[in-house]
Amino acid sequence: EDLLKYAFPEDVWFHVDKMSSAHVYLRMPKAWIIKRAVLNLSYLPKDMSIDLIPTALLRDCAQLVKANSIQGCKLNNVKVVYTPSSNIKKTADMDVGQVGFHKSREVRLTTVDKKDNAVLNRLNKTKVEKYPDLAGELLTREKEEREERKRSLKEQNKKEKEEMIKRKEEAEIRSYSSLMKAENMTTNANVADGDDDDDDF
């Protein structure tokens, strides 16, 4: 439950479909997290879609939830569901481990044909057990988001100010150029006889 409570919005949640299983959370690259924060989005833009998860990584996550399902580990052609954690719906009347979805269009399915011991052995050999401060990590991430938004806003304001100065300078140049047009200028040759300013003594 804490994994869901403190998950980053773009973390991808995996579970065996319609069976009990472990929950696997895939943390997306930091570049995606920052971009999502800067754009202030509640969803993933197209270039940050979960459909871009590499096939090998998707297979690893699916194998993990299948292997950690009491029923699913014994079956072939097991369906695994995955979706951004921000799409997970949890209500008070749901049992522990039970969840729903806010938007079905953000849910994906992949099929695990059979248990792949090579994949599972590789994952077990490289496994590192950690007990992170989930709440602390979320607070840190939110702080980084705020700082990135401030930096982005500062950059945007700077660009807008530079553009405004540039437009003003261009307007002044255009105005000056119109004053310098030949038809708006006079010379001594244009002064009519008798209109000169010399006084007769």
Disulfide bonds with the S-S distance in Angstrom:
none
